Amino acid sequence: MARPKADLPPAAAILALADGEGRLTLRVTPGARVETLAIEDNRLTLKVRAKPEDGKANAAVLELLARALGIATSRLRLLRGATGRDKQVQIVAP
């Protein structure tokens, strides 16, 4: 059975949350049943299916965020929160 596609907010709404240096604040829930991305309290809330082992959840977070923004995953850099639920990601210029 195919997985349902995540309902993603518009890229412009996500980019509006970034500060002047392109940093976004995220709250992540790994091991979720369905991947989602939502805007709550001026930060992004992401749920990913990947388990938090060997960086799999962090990779899934970057992939989901890149898909929502319509950019390559290589343009995203995890600044803080590699082992926690609260993360900070920077959008790197091409």
N, C-alpha and C positions, 0 to 999 in steps of 0.2 A: 504494500500500500504506500502511495506517495505521501510525503510529508507536506502539510499545508505551508504555503509561503507566508512569511512573516508580514504583517500589516505594518508598514513603516511610515513614519511621519515625513513630510516633505523635507528635502535637503536644506531648503532656505530656513526652515524653522530650527533645524539642528544647528546650522551655521550661525544663527542669531544668538545662540547660547555661548559661542566661543568668545574668549576675551581678545584683546588686541594682538596677542601673539599666537592666536589659533589654538588655544588650549580649551579642552572640554572636560568637565567633571562628570564622572560616571558612577553609578551604583550598579553592581553586577550580581546576579544570582546564577551560579553555575548549577548544572544538573537539573535544569527545568525540563518539563515535558514538551514545551513549545517555545520556540525562539521568538522573542518579542523585543521591541524597542519603543519606549514611550518617553514623553517629556513630563516630568513631575518636579515641582518645586525648583525650577530653574536649573535642573540637571537631567541628564539622560539616565533612564533606568533600563537596563538590558537584562534579558533572561536568555541564557544559552544552554543548549543541550549537553555540551561537553562537560566532563568532570574536571575538577581542579587538580589535575595531576600532570606533571611533566609539561606545564605550560599550555596544555590543550585548551583550557578555558580562555586564557588570554588570547590565543590565536583565534578562537571562535569569536571573541568580542571584537577584535580588529577586523575580521572578515565581515561580520554583520554591520559594523559601523561603516566600513568602506562601501558595502553594497547600498546602504541607506544614503550615503553621500554621493554615490556614483563616481567614486575615485578608486585608484589602485590601493591595495593594502599596504604597499611599500611607502605610501605617502602619509601613513599614520605611525606615530612613535609613542610607545607607552613610557610616560615620564615617571609616574608614581603608582604604587599599589600592585606590584607584581604578585604579591602573596595575600592581598586583602580584597575585600569587596568594593571598597571605595578606590577609584582609579582616576588618574589624570592622563589624557591622551592629547598629543599635539598634532595638528594637521600641518605637514611640512609642505612648503611651496615646491612646485614641480621643477 
